[in-house]
Amino acid sequence: MPPLEGRASPEGTLRFRDRAVRERHLPLEHFREVPGGLWLSSLGIGTYIGAPDGPTDLAVEQAVTIALSSGRINVVDTAINYRYQRAERSVGRAVARLTSQEKLRREEVFVASKNGYFAPDSESRTPPERWIEQELIRPGILATEDIVDGCHAMSPSYLRDQFERSRQNLGLDTIDLLYLHNAADAQLPAVGREVFGTRLEEAFRVYESLRDAGRLGAYGLATWDCFRNPRNDPGYFPLETAVRLARKVGGADHGFRFVQLPYNPAMPEAARVRNQPVGGDVLPLFDAARRLGIGCFTSVPLLQGRLSRSGPKLHGLSSAQTAIQFARSTPGVIAPLIGQKTCEHLSENLEVAARLPWAATDFGPLLAG
């Protein structure tokens, strides 16, 4: 089957937004205009958790289908290593079905993936312990000296290979956003800041070439600690440095436009900690990103389920809804990315889309706590 042509566009995402407001009676504030002029929902669906098996494949595919066809979400987040390539395939099948049924147009949905971590194919006949050697090292795609911590690499040939596998898994001609996955978190302790900077510049060159070829819309960094750490921490990395490298490689119209990082009431550093230099100021990550023209998606809004079980409940919302509303209401956040597979959780979480984001007085006590 040929890959699905097209990519998320300003016109397509605006059409999705207007249809959601008109037919689903959602507030206009549920959508945000992001770098590239796209209109994206303030909720996104994530695809991380789950066993690499057939029942989970079907559950993820159904969850993505429900989320997109609800008219409340047009942001899908995945990665090649999620469930050993199977998450991408579940996403691809969901998008293909909805577009073939004319329930969704390709240009209305924003699909993001990630590369960097090893991702043996669980559907391959080659056992995972031999897959990297057979598929990547022997053909010369990956050199052993480029491997960090036994599970991560960012050499140009490796990133190109992984990107093409992601396109095939997703069944898409163009991926809207590709993150380099936990690069600073994995690489800095092993290679140091200077070598990492060189590797990051080379990776950005790869992504810019993919943009030039029309196969990639934008790229970014999906991280865990590096943007939240104190400036004196060995694992800290400044966003401004990444933007400077992108400008060096791609000019003013570079494609480094998004980051992803953890944010929830228990992990509020991106909104509270002043650790990001921009010009002569030192700002929290979300403020620095706005000044640098970078959009922010957030991960683990439910702290891997803990906040949905024991988190606070505000304004008539469940614990899960409170945590989701907290994230989407924070200035500078495009959307929290919510991993969800059951119909019960989908229904509960999608209901948040019908609510206006909180004012600062509504979520300020959670942020201060």
N, C-alpha and C positions, 0 to 999 in steps of 0.2 A: 504494500500500500504506500503510495507516495506521501511525503511529509505534507502536513497542513501548511499552506502558504500564508504569508501575512504576519503581522505582529500587532501588539497593542498600539493603538493610535489615539491622538487627541480626539478625533471625530468619533471613533468607535467607543471609547470609554465615556465620552460625553453623552452619547446615545444611551449607553447602559445606565448612566446616572439619571438622565431625564426620564427614562422608562421606569426606573425604580421609584422616583419621586411621584410620577404620575399614576402608575398602576399599583404600586405597593404602599403608597402614601408614606414613604420614608422622608425624614427631614433632609433638606439639602445639606445640612451640616454633617451628615453621615459620610459625605464624600469630600476628598481633599485633592486639590490640584498639586501635582508633584513635578519634579524636574522632568522636562520633556513635554510639558503641557498635558499630561495624562490626568484623568479623573479617576481616582481609586477609592474603593470602599475603606472605611476606617476599621474594618475587621478583615482579617485574612485567614485562610485555612492552611495549617501546617500538616506535614505528612511524615513526621519523624518516627513516632513510637509504633512498635508492633513487630511481631515475629515475621521472618522471611518465608511465609507460607501462603498457600492459596486462599484460605479463608480471610486472612488479613488483606491480601491483594483486593479481594472483592469488597471488604469493608471500607478500605481507603477509596477505592473507585466510587463506591456508592456515596460516601461522605462528600467527596469533591463534586459529584454530580448534583447532590442535593444542595450543597452550598451555592454553586454557580446558578442552578436553575431557580433558586429562591429569589433571585434578583437582589440579594442583600450583600453578596460578596463577589468581587471580580479580581481578587488577589489570591494566587495559589503559590505556596512556597514548598520547595522540595530540595533534594540533593542527590547526587549520584550514589553516595554511600548510604543513604537512608534505605534500610532494609535490603542492602546489597543490590542496588539498582532497581529493585521491584517497586519502590515508591514512585519513581519517575514513570515507570510503565503504567501504573495505576492512574496517575494523573493524565498521561497521554490518552489512555482509553476513555476516560471521562470526557475530556475536551473533544476528542474525535466523535464520540457518540452525540454530544449536545450540538456540535456544529453540523453533523450530518443530518440531524433531525430538525435543523434550522431553529433550535431553541436558543442558540447563542452564536454570535459571529466571532471569528478568531480575533478581530481587532478590538473586541470588547473586553477581553480577559488578559490579565497581566500574569505571566508565568515566570517565576524565578527559580533558579537552581544554583548549585554550588559545586565546586571541585577543589581538590587538594588532598583530601584523605583517600586512602586506598579503598577501593570498592570492588572486591571480587564479586563476580556474577553468581548469585546463588542458584540461578537456573542453568548454569553451565555444567557440563559433565565433568569438567576439571575441578577437583577439590579445591576449596578456598586456599589451603596452605600452599598449593602449587600454582594457583591462578596468576599471581603477580609475576612469578618467575617466567611462566610460559607465555603469558599474554603481553607483558610489558618489558621485562629485562632482556630476555633472549632476542626479541626483535629489535632491540636498541632504542625503544621508546623511552625507557627509564634507566638511568645509570645508578648503580648502587650507591655511589658517593652523593647522590642528590636526595637520598632517603633520610628523613629525620625521624627519630624516635620509633623507627620500624613501621610507620603508618602514614607518613605525610611527605609530599614532595610538591615543588612548584617550578620545576624546570619547564622551559617552553614546549619541548616535544611532549612531555607528559600532560601538560595542561591542554594542549591541542587535541591529543588523543581522547582525554576525558570529556572534553567539550563535544566532540563528534559522537561519542557514545551517548551522551545526554541528549543530543538532538535526535538520535535514533530511538532512544528509549521513549522520549516524549512525543515522537512523531511530528515534530515541528520543524519547519524550515528555518525559523528564526526564534531564538530564545530572548525574551524581553530583558531579563536581568540575570547576570551570572556573578555570583560572589566567589571570591577566593576565600576558602573556608578555614577559619581559625589560623590564618597564616602566621601572624605575629605570635599568637599564643603557643603555637607548636615550634616555630623556627627560632625565635629570639633566644631562648635558653640554650639552644644547641649551636647556633652559628654567630650570635652577636649582632649588634645593631648595624655595623657597616656592611657585612655580607648580606644581612636581611634586606637592607635598603637596595642593594644591587639586584637581588633576586626579585624584589617587589617591582622595581622598574622594568625588568625583563618580562615579568608576568603582565604588567600593564601594556607593554608593547604587543604581546600576543593578543590581548583583548581588543586593543585598538585595531589590529589587523583584522580581527573577526568582525568588528563593527564596519570597517571599510568594505568587507566582503558582503555585507548585508545579512550576516547570520546571527548577529548579536545586537541588541538594542542599547544596553548599558551594562556597566559592571560595578562591583562594589566589594566591600569587605564584610564578611559575616564573622563576628568575633565573640569571645566570651569575656575575657578579662582586660585585654590591652587598652581599651578606651575608658575603662572604669577605674583602673588602678591609679594610685597616687603617682605623681610625676617622678618620684625617686625610686619607684619600684622597677626592678630589672625587666619585668614583663610589660612595662608601660610603653605605649606608642602613640604619638600625637597625630590626630586627624589632619592637622595642617600639613604635616610632612607628606602624608599620602596624597593630599591634593596637589602639593607642589610637584611631586613626581609625576602625577597624571598630567599636569600642565606641561611639564617638560617633554613628555612623550606625545601627548595628543593636542597640545595647544589649548587655546581658550575654549574650544568646543570639545574638550576631552569627554570620555564616556564614564568617568568615575563619578557617579551621581547618588549612590545609596550606600548606607551601612545598615547592619543588623546587629543588635546586641541585647543582652538580657535587661528586662525592666519590669518590675512589679513592686508592690508595697514593701516587700522584704529585700529588694535589690534596687534601691532608688538612685544609685550613684549618678546615672546619666543626667538626672535632673537636679541633683543636689551638690555634687562634688565639683569644685572649680579646679579642673586639672588640664584644660585644653587651651593652649596659647593661640590666639588669633590676633595678629598685629601686635599691639602693645597690651592687650587684655588677656586675662585668664578666665575662662568661662566654663560652665558645665557643658557636657557633650552636646546636648540638644541645642543649646544656644550657639555653640561654636559651629555646629552643622548648618544651622540656618544662615549664619553669616557667610559660610563657605559655599553655600548652594548645594548642600548635600541633604537628601531625604533620609529619614530614619524609620526603619521597621524595628519592632521589638519582639523578642522571643521570650519563652517561658512565662507568659502572663499569669499562668496558674501555678507557677513554681512546680511543674511536673505533677500537678494534681493536689498538692498540699494545701494551696489556698482555696481550692474548691471544697475541701473537706473541713477545714478549720479556720478559714480566713474570716475577716469581718463582713458584716452584712449592713449595707447602708441604703437608705431611701427606698425601701421595699424590694431590694434586689437580693438574690441568693448570693452566697459567698463567691461562686464562680463569676456571676454577672458583675458583682462589685469589683473584683480584680480586673475584669475585662474593661469595664467602664472607667476605672482608674487609669489604665494604660491609654485608652483611646482619647481620653479627655486631656491628657498632658500636652501642653503646647510643644510642638516640634515632633510629635509622633504621627506618622502616617497611619499605621495600623499595627496592633498586636497580632501575632500569628498564632493561631489557636489549634493545637492538635486535638482532633475530635473524630470519633468514628461511630459512636452509637447515635441512634435517632433521638434518644432522650437528651443527650448532651447537645446535639446539633440544634434541636428545637429551643432549648434553654438559652444557648449562647447567641443564636441568630436573633432572638427577641431584642437583644441590646441594640441592634441596628435601628430600631424604631424610636429610640430615645435620643434626645439631644445630648451632646457631650456635657459633662459637668462644668460649671463655672469653678474658678479657683477656690472659692469658699467651700465648695462641695467636696473636693478631693484634697484640699490643702492639709487637713488634719492627718490624713493617711501619709502624705508625703513628709510631713514634719515628724511623724512618729517613727 
